[in-house]
Amino acid sequence: MSRAGSWSALENSAARILELDKVLALVAEHALTLPGRQALLALHPASPEALAGLRVSLKETAACMVLVRECGPAPLSGIADLYPFLEKIRFPESWLSPRELLVVAATFAGLERVGAYRQQVSERVAGLFQPLAEAFDGIESFAPLSRLLESCIGGDEEILDGASLELEEIRRRIASTRQQIDSRLHAVLGDPELQSYIQDHLVTIRNQRYVLPLRTNFRGAIPGIIHDHSRSRQTFFVEPLESVSLNNHLALLLQDEKQEELNILRRIADRLRQAAPAVRLTLEKIFALDQLQAKALFGARIRAEAPELTATRGAGFSLRQARHPLLAATLPAARVVPVDIDFPATRYGLVISGANTGGKTVTLKTAGLIILMARCGLLLPVAADSRVPLFSQVLAAIGDGQDLSASLSTFSGHLLAVKAILEKADADSLVLLDELGVGTDPKEGAALAQAILHELKSRRTTFMVTTHYNDVKSYAYEEEGVSSVAVAFDPATMKPLYHLQYGVPGLSNALLIARNLGFSPGLIERARELVGESESRTATLAARLEKRLAHSERHEKELLALKQQARIAGQRQARLAAELEAEKEKIANQAREQVAALVREARQKFKVRLAELEAAKIDYETARQKLSSAAVVAPPPEISLGRWRGAFNQTRAEVEQLLPAVERERAEIDWSKLGVGARVMVAGQVKPAQVLALEKSGQRITVLLEGNLRVTLSPERILRHLPGPAPVTAVKISRAAGDLAEDQPGKARLGAAGVGRVLNLVGKRVEEAAELLPSFIDQAVLAGETQVEIIHGHGTGRLRQGVWEILLGLPWVGKCFHPEAAAGGAAITVVELKG
């Protein structure tokens, strides 16, 4: 619309010249409903004030195009405009005929298909664009009404027997009465004494009553009522008196049938009348969805995009890779050559020149049509990074303006069109002028054209003009704010290339084309001599500029291709480097996991062996004490558990050296806050460790690693202090007193992974265990432990039995069990504590 809010006759003329109606007709071809098709054909360009709505419309159409491409179009066929039917039953006691109800039923069936489609694509729609999801909201299927119509109306426009119990009973009685009538009449036809009176042996109907065809001599032999006769009066159609009462009864039943059918139609109309508001709303949604989908399908057909829209040309605009929509819709993609139409902020006009059939007029129409299509909310045949302004007016004078009825020549008609445009054109207008100043003396026509262009530029009007006049080309080349553009032409093949070359005037190549069409060389040479010297110099200069520009464009394309190849090679190299680094990390992690698994397995075996050695030592001591009075027993072999642990730790350290180094950033540690129970990260370890003890000198730290492995380290091995449970009071030990003592019977310590505390009772008597266990369990409960571990060894089993009896008598003990054999088996009891 124009700024005045109306679609003016001049703008309507421009839309007709640019063939907007043909574009809308192609869009409407994709509509599946009659109202959708009619609405698309009636589309008018909106005003720039509707910019926000148009932007949403383009995004919604683009999202719908993606949806259609991925999931197929919505099944909208078969959905009719029910507005006239709903208007017909607006008042009570009104109804629709069975034929009309079949149309309603087909529409409801279509709505059910749309509902199924909506369920199928709902998740994809929500992920594309919210307004697209809203386009499906509010569409009801009216399944109960659809079932009602299916049960009442048959495909042959008849009301089905099952529509009501009353109708079913009436029709049963009608069938029975007809059978009785048929039997009586066939009895008459079969009577041998009446054969001479019967014309044809059949039962027929006249005036809705069953009759017999009799000859003229039937009177007196077969009494009855004459309802009709043949044209020759040789046959009379007679209702015998014996069937009159049955025919009367049948007539009454038929009236009852009609009345019941009417009642059924009224009941259906009542149901439709109640649902009418929802039906209207749903149909509005359906027809809007049909228009949206048709726009999307047309957009896919012309390979369109949703570029940026602007209310005015502002800082300039650019229609990149623009294609004429009619050509894009009807020709293969390879045959449609795109053009770049660029208007920087300081450029107001383009003067396009070049050979005939080179694409000058098509370029004008392409620009104008794209603007009008944008204002109609259609996707545009341009690159996605284009900027498209919504000019308030698109004014065009293209083609022959001759009007013989008004005694106007071509030139006069053209001038009147240009005059009307000059009266309307302003800074918010796009003006398209084809062959400005043509049809008169070239000098005067060129001068008039330059004056018109100067006037448009002074108004800051955006314009595009085609010309063959060298003076107009020179004006465009020299005038600030106006650019000369040539349509490319290949003189070797004598074929246009269709794309635009900015900054150079185009050659008309009239003499070259004439020579190629077979004109004699002498004639061509004579014409060349007649061309003025200045005109010849201009043409020569233009030819040189065109060749230089073509050469520059070729080099620019080659440079762009090289840059693209370099970018692709760089991306490939970066991707390969990342894949190599990921593979190295994967191999290192696998090696770490394998070695860690070996360490865990060795640690479990060591633990079991250690428990066995401790138990063996106790058994040996017991046996020695029993035999000490009978004979002298040799001292037991020295079993140094500390030596075993030292050897295991040394072996573990050697194995850990095989692990790939893990570089970790060393964090600042507040040693004053580090105490027993704190969680720390140790160099070379993947999982956190727990601090067991700190030396007074601060030079050595004893930690518990994964798998209940205790080691003493220097502070440099500690990487960071991790957040975790508050540390308990630190147990300071003196280095002079030696290394941290080994586990001693009766002493509590941290247990295996998953168990917080351990009590070693190996070598203790049951009485001693009875003194130690209650206080140990109480301390564990106060410390918030949920499990503890009691080491009692195998031995004779008395200590283990006594431990179980003591534990089961304590109030905080929930359950006792032995761990797996690999974790100690029957030599250890795990106790679960109650909360």
SVG drawing of the C-alpha trace seen along z (x, -y; Angstrom):
<svg xmlns="http://www.w3.org/2000/svg" viewBox="-68 -18 133 101">
<polyline fill="none" stroke="black" stroke-width="0.4" points="0.0,0.0 1.0,-3.6 1.6,-6.0 -1.9,-7.3 -3.1,-3.9 -4.6,-3.0 -3.4,-1.0 -3.2,-3.7 -3.9,-3.3 -0.3,-4.1 1.0,-1.4 -1.6,1.0 -0.3,0.2 3.2,0.9 2.2,4.3 0.5,5.2 3.6,4.2 5.8,6.2 3.4,9.2 2.8,9.6 -0.5,11.2 1.3,14.1 3.5,14.6 0.5,14.8 -1.2,17.2 1.8,19.5 1.7,19.3 -2.1,20.0 -1.4,23.2 0.0,24.8 -3.1,24.0 -5.3,27.1 -8.5,25.2 -10.7,22.8 -10.7,20.1 -6.9,20.3 -6.5,20.1 -8.8,17.1 -7.0,15.3 -3.6,15.7 -4.9,14.4 -6.2,11.3 -3.0,10.5 -2.0,6.8 1.4,5.4 1.3,4.2 2.7,0.8 6.1,0.4 4.3,-0.2 3.6,3.6 7.4,4.4 7.2,6.3 4.4,8.5 6.1,9.1 9.3,10.2 7.4,12.7 5.5,13.9 8.8,14.6 10.3,16.5 7.1,18.5 7.0,19.3 10.7,20.3 10.1,22.6 7.1,24.1 9.3,24.7 11.7,26.7 8.8,28.6 7.3,29.5 10.8,30.5 11.3,32.8 7.8,34.1 5.8,33.5 2.9,31.0 -0.2,31.0 -3.1,33.0 -5.5,30.1 -7.3,31.4 -11.0,32.2 -11.6,29.4 -14.4,27.2 -15.7,23.7 -18.6,24.5 -19.5,20.8 -22.6,20.9 -23.8,24.2 -23.4,22.8 -25.2,19.6 -28.1,21.7 -28.7,23.5 -28.3,20.3 -32.0,20.5 -33.7,23.3 -35.8,25.8 -33.4,25.3 -31.5,28.2 -29.0,29.3 -29.7,31.8 -27.9,35.1 -25.7,33.9 -24.6,30.8 -24.0,33.0 -21.7,35.2 -19.6,32.1 -19.5,31.4 -18.6,35.0 -15.7,34.8 -14.5,31.6 -14.5,33.2 -12.6,36.2 -10.0,33.8 -9.8,32.1 -9.1,35.5 -6.2,36.0 -4.8,32.6 -5.1,33.5 -3.1,36.7 -0.5,34.7 -0.2,32.2 0.5,35.0 3.1,36.4 5.0,33.1 4.3,31.4 7.8,31.9 9.5,30.7 7.2,27.7 7.9,26.6 11.7,26.7 11.4,24.7 9.5,21.4 6.9,20.7 4.5,18.8 4.5,21.9 3.4,24.0 0.6,21.5 -0.6,21.9 -1.6,25.5 -3.2,24.5 -7.0,24.3 -7.5,26.8 -10.2,29.3 -11.1,32.5 -14.8,32.7 -14.6,36.5 -18.0,37.0 -19.8,35.0 -17.9,36.9 -19.0,40.2 -22.6,38.9 -22.6,38.0 -21.0,41.3 -23.7,43.2 -26.6,41.2 -25.7,40.3 -24.7,42.8 -22.4,42.2 -25.4,42.1 -26.9,39.1 -29.4,41.2 -30.3,41.3 -29.2,44.7 -31.7,47.0 -29.6,46.8 -29.9,43.1 -32.7,43.7 -34.7,46.6 -37.9,45.0 -36.7,44.7 -35.4,48.3 -38.9,49.5 -40.8,47.4 -38.7,48.7 -39.1,52.3 -42.9,51.8 -42.6,50.2 -40.7,53.2 -43.3,55.5 -46.2,53.6 -44.6,53.5 -44.1,57.2 -47.8,57.7 -48.8,55.4 -46.4,57.2 -47.8,60.6 -51.4,59.5 -50.7,57.9 -48.7,60.9 -51.6,63.1 -53.8,61.1 -51.2,61.4 -51.0,65.2 -54.8,65.8 -55.5,67.8 -59.0,66.3 -57.6,62.8 -54.8,63.3 -56.8,61.8 -57.1,58.5 -53.4,58.1 -51.2,56.1 -47.8,56.8 -46.9,59.2 -45.3,56.6 -46.0,54.4 -45.3,50.7 -45.9,47.4 -48.0,44.5 -48.6,41.5 -46.6,43.3 -49.1,46.2 -48.5,49.8 -50.6,50.5 -51.0,53.1 -50.8,52.4 -54.2,53.7 -55.9,53.7 -58.9,51.6 -61.3,54.5 -60.5,54.9 -63.7,53.1 -66.0,55.4 -63.3,58.1 -60.9,56.4 -62.4,53.6 -60.0,50.8 -58.8,47.2 -57.3,45.9 -54.2,43.8 -52.8,43.3 -52.8,44.6 -50.4,44.9 -50.2,42.4 -52.1,44.7 -54.7,45.4 -54.2,49.1 -52.8,49.6 -54.4,48.5 -52.5,48.4 -55.0,49.7 -54.8,50.1 -57.0,53.1 -59.4,52.5 -58.0,55.4 -54.6,53.5 -56.1,50.0 -56.0,50.4 -52.4,51.6 -51.4,48.7 -53.1,46.3 -51.2,47.8 -47.9,47.6 -48.6,43.9 -49.0,43.2 -45.8,45.1 -43.9,43.1 -45.1,39.8 -43.9,41.1 -40.6,41.9 -40.2,38.4 -41.1,36.8 -38.6,39.0 -35.9,38.2 -36.6,34.5 -36.4,34.9 -33.0,36.6 -31.7,33.8 -32.9,31.2 -31.2,33.0 -27.9,33.1 -28.3,29.4 -28.8,28.6 -25.5,30.4 -23.8,28.4 -25.3,25.2 -23.9,25.7 -20.4,26.4 -20.6,23.6 -18.3,21.0 -15.6,23.7 -16.0,24.9 -15.6,21.3 -12.5,20.8 -11.0,24.1 -11.7,23.3 -10.1,19.9 -7.0,21.6 -7.1,24.2 -7.3,21.6 -4.6,19.5 -2.4,22.7 -3.2,23.4 -2.0,20.0 1.2,20.4 1.9,23.8 1.3,22.6 3.8,19.8 6.3,22.3 5.9,24.7 6.3,21.8 9.4,20.7 10.9,24.1 10.1,24.2 12.0,21.0 14.7,21.8 13.8,18.7 15.1,17.3 13.9,15.0 16.4,12.1 16.5,9.1 13.6,6.6 14.0,2.9 11.3,0.2 13.3,-2.2 16.5,-2.0 18.3,-3.8 22.0,-2.8 21.5,-1.2 20.3,2.2 21.5,5.2 19.6,7.8 22.3,10.5 21.9,13.4 18.5,12.0 16.5,14.1 13.3,13.2 10.6,15.3 8.8,16.2 12.0,17.5 13.0,19.3 9.6,21.0 9.5,22.2 13.1,22.8 15.8,25.2 18.1,23.6 21.1,23.8 19.4,21.6 18.5,18.8 21.5,16.4 21.3,14.4 22.3,10.7 23.5,8.6 21.6,5.3 23.6,3.1 22.6,-0.3 25.1,-1.6 24.0,-4.5 25.5,-7.0 24.0,-5.5 20.5,-6.5 20.5,-5.4 21.6,-2.7 21.8,-3.3 21.9,0.1 23.1,0.3 24.3,3.0 23.2,5.2 19.6,6.0 18.3,9.2 21.0,8.9 18.7,8.8 18.3,5.1 14.5,5.1 14.5,8.4 16.8,6.8 14.3,3.9 11.4,6.3 13.4,8.5 14.1,5.6 10.5,4.4 8.9,7.8 11.2,8.7 10.1,5.5 6.4,6.2 6.7,9.9 8.4,8.8 5.4,6.6 3.1,9.5 4.9,11.7 6.4,14.1 9.8,15.7 12.2,14.0 14.5,15.5 17.6,13.8 20.6,14.8 19.9,15.0 22.3,12.2 20.4,9.7 18.8,6.5 15.4,5.7 13.7,2.3 9.9,2.0 9.6,-1.1 6.2,-2.7 5.8,-3.0 7.1,-1.0 6.5,-3.0 7.3,-1.6 7.2,-2.7 8.2,0.4 7.2,1.3 5.3,-0.4 3.0,-3.1 1.3,-3.5 -2.5,-4.0 -4.1,-4.4 -7.6,-5.0 -6.2,-8.1 -4.1,-9.1 -0.9,-8.7 2.4,-7.7 4.9,-5.5 6.9,-8.5 3.9,-10.4 2.6,-7.5 6.0,-6.9 6.3,-10.6 2.8,-10.6 3.7,-7.6 7.0,-9.2 5.1,-12.5 2.7,-10.6 5.6,-8.9 7.4,-12.3 4.2,-13.6 4.3,-10.8 7.9,-9.9 9.7,-10.8 12.5,-9.5 10.5,-6.4 9.8,-5.4 11.5,-2.9 11.2,-4.1 11.9,-1.8 12.2,-3.3 12.9,-1.3 14.5,-2.9 14.1,-6.4 13.8,-9.1 13.5,-6.6 11.2,-7.2 12.4,-10.6 15.5,-12.5 18.4,-10.8 20.1,-14.1 16.8,-15.5 15.8,-12.2 19.1,-11.8 18.9,-15.4 15.4,-14.9 16.5,-11.6 19.4,-13.3 17.1,-16.0 14.6,-13.5 17.4,-11.5 18.7,-14.7 15.2,-15.6 14.8,-12.1 18.3,-12.3 17.5,-15.7 14.4,-14.1 16.7,-11.3 14.4,-8.9 15.9,-5.4 15.7,-4.7 16.8,-2.1 16.9,-3.1 17.9,-1.3 19.3,-3.1 21.2,-2.9 22.1,-6.6 25.8,-7.3 25.1,-10.7 23.0,-9.1 25.8,-6.5 28.3,-9.3 26.0,-11.1 25.8,-8.0 29.5,-7.5 30.3,-11.1 27.4,-11.9 28.0,-11.4 25.4,-9.1 24.5,-7.4 26.4,-4.4 26.8,-3.0 26.1,0.7 26.6,2.9 24.9,6.2 27.8,8.6 28.1,9.6 30.5,12.1 31.5,10.8 33.1,14.1 29.9,16.0 27.6,13.1 25.6,14.1 24.6,12.2 26.0,13.4 23.1,11.7 25.1,10.7 25.8,7.1 29.2,5.3 29.3,2.2 31.4,-0.9 31.4,-0.6 28.9,-1.5 27.5,1.3 27.9,1.4 24.8,1.8 26.8,3.8 24.3,3.0 26.8,3.2 28.3,6.4 24.9,8.0 24.0,6.8 27.1,8.3 26.4,11.6 22.9,11.6 24.3,11.6 24.5,7.9 27.1,7.3 30.6,6.2 30.4,3.1 27.2,1.9 28.6,2.5 31.8,0.6 29.8,-2.3 27.7,-2.4 30.9,-2.4 32.2,-5.4 29.0,-7.3 29.4,-6.8 30.8,-10.1 34.4,-10.2 33.5,-11.0 30.9,-8.2 33.6,-5.8 36.0,-6.9 33.3,-6.4 32.6,-2.9 36.2,-2.0 36.8,-3.2 33.7,-1.3 35.0,1.8 38.4,1.5 36.8,0.9 34.5,3.9 37.4,6.2 39.5,4.9 36.5,5.4 36.0,8.9 39.7,9.7 39.5,8.3 36.4,10.4 38.1,13.5 41.1,12.9 38.9,12.1 37.1,15.4 40.4,17.3 41.6,15.5 38.4,16.3 38.7,20.0 42.3,20.1 41.2,18.5 38.4,21.0 40.8,23.9 43.2,22.6 40.4,22.2 39.2,25.8 42.8,27.1 43.3,25.2 40.0,26.6 41.1,30.1 44.5,29.8 42.9,28.5 40.4,31.3 43.2,33.9 45.2,32.4 42.3,32.5 41.5,36.1 45.2,37.1 45.2,35.4 41.9,37.1 43.4,40.5 46.5,39.9 44.4,39.0 42.3,42.1 45.3,44.4 46.8,42.8 43.5,43.2 43.2,46.9 46.8,47.5 46.1,45.8 42.9,47.8 44.7,51.1 47.6,50.4 45.2,49.2 43.2,52.4 46.4,54.4 47.3,52.4 43.8,52.9 44.0,56.6 47.4,56.8 46.2,54.8 43.2,57.1 45.5,60.1 47.9,58.5 45.1,57.7 43.9,61.3 47.5,62.6 48.1,60.2 45.0,61.4 46.1,65.0 49.6,64.3 48.2,62.5 45.8,65.4 48.6,67.9 50.8,66.1 48.1,66.1 47.4,69.8 51.1,70.5 51.4,68.6 48.4,70.5 49.8,73.9 53.2,72.9 51.8,72.0 49.9,75.3 53.0,77.2 55.5,75.1 55.0,77.3 55.6,80.5 58.7,79.7 60.9,76.9 59.7,75.3 61.8,73.4 61.1,69.7 58.6,68.8 59.9,67.4 59.9,63.6 56.8,62.4 57.3,58.7 54.0,57.3 55.7,53.9 58.3,55.4 55.5,56.9 53.7,53.5 57.0,51.8 57.7,54.2 54.1,53.8 54.3,50.0 57.6,50.1 56.2,52.4 53.1,50.2 55.3,47.1 57.2,48.9 54.0,49.8 52.6,46.3 55.7,45.0 54.4,46.8 51.3,44.7 51.3,41.7 52.0,38.5 48.9,36.5 49.6,32.8 47.7,31.0 47.7,27.4 49.2,27.0 46.9,24.9 47.8,22.8 47.3,24.9 46.6,23.3 48.6,25.8 47.1,24.4 43.7,25.7 44.9,29.1 44.3,31.8 43.5,35.4 40.4,36.4 41.0,33.8 40.7,34.7 43.6,33.9 44.7,34.6 48.1,36.5 50.4,36.3 50.0,39.3 46.5,40.2 43.2,40.0 41.0,40.1 41.2,38.1 43.2,39.3 42.5,38.8 45.0,37.4 45.8,39.8 48.5,38.0 50.9,35.0 54.4,34.7 55.1,31.9 57.9,30.7 55.3,30.6 57.8,32.3 55.9,35.6 52.2,36.4 50.6,39.8 47.5,40.3 45.1,43.1 44.9,43.8 42.2,45.5 41.8,49.2 42.9,48.6 46.6,48.1 48.5,45.9 51.6,44.0 53.8,41.3 54.6,38.4 56.5,35.1 54.3,32.0 55.4,31.4 53.3,34.5 50.1,32.8 48.5,30.8 45.4,29.3 43.2,29.3 39.7,30.5 36.4,29.4 34.9,32.2 34.1,33.2 35.7,31.1 39.0,32.6 39.2,34.1 41.9,33.0 45.2,33.8 47.3,36.6 50.9,35.2 53.6,37.7 57.3,37.3 59.6,38.4 62.2,39.3 59.8,41.9 59.9,43.7 57.3,44.2 53.7,44.5 53.2,47.7 51.6,50.7 48.1,51.8 48.1,53.2 45.5,55.4 42.9,53.5 43.6,50.3 41.0,48.6 41.9,47.3 40.4,46.4 39.2,49.4 38.9,50.6 37.2,48.6 33.6,48.0 34.2,48.7 35.0,45.8 36.6,47.5 38.3,50.9 39.0,52.6 41.7,55.3 41.0,58.0 43.5,60.6 45.2,62.3 42.5,61.0 40.4,63.2 36.6,63.0 36.7,61.2 39.0,58.5 36.8,58.1 33.8,57.6 35.6,54.6 36.7,53.1 33.7,53.6 31.0,51.4 33.2,48.3 34.4,48.8 30.7,49.0 29.7,46.0 32.6,43.9 31.7,45.0 28.0,44.0 29.0,40.6 31.3,40.0 28.4,40.6 29.7,43.9 27.3,46.3 29.6,49.3 32.6,50.6 34.9,53.5 36.1,56.0 39.2,58.1 39.2,61.3 41.0,63.8 40.1,67.4 41.7,69.3 39.5,71.8 36.4,69.7 35.8,69.0 36.8,65.3 34.6,64.8 31.6,66.4 32.1,64.3 32.4,61.2 29.1,61.9 27.3,62.6 28.6,59.3 27.7,57.3 24.2,58.6 23.6,57.6 24.5,54.0 21.6,51.5 23.3,49.7 24.2,52.8 21.9,53.5 23.4,56.3 26.6,58.3 28.1,60.2 31.4,61.4 32.8,59.7 33.8,61.6 36.8,64.0 38.9,61.5 38.2,58.9 39.0,61.1 36.1,63.5 35.4,65.1 38.4,63.4 36.6,60.1 33.1,59.1 31.4,56.0 28.9,54.3 26.1,52.0 25.1,49.5 21.6,48.1 20.9,44.4"/>
</svg>
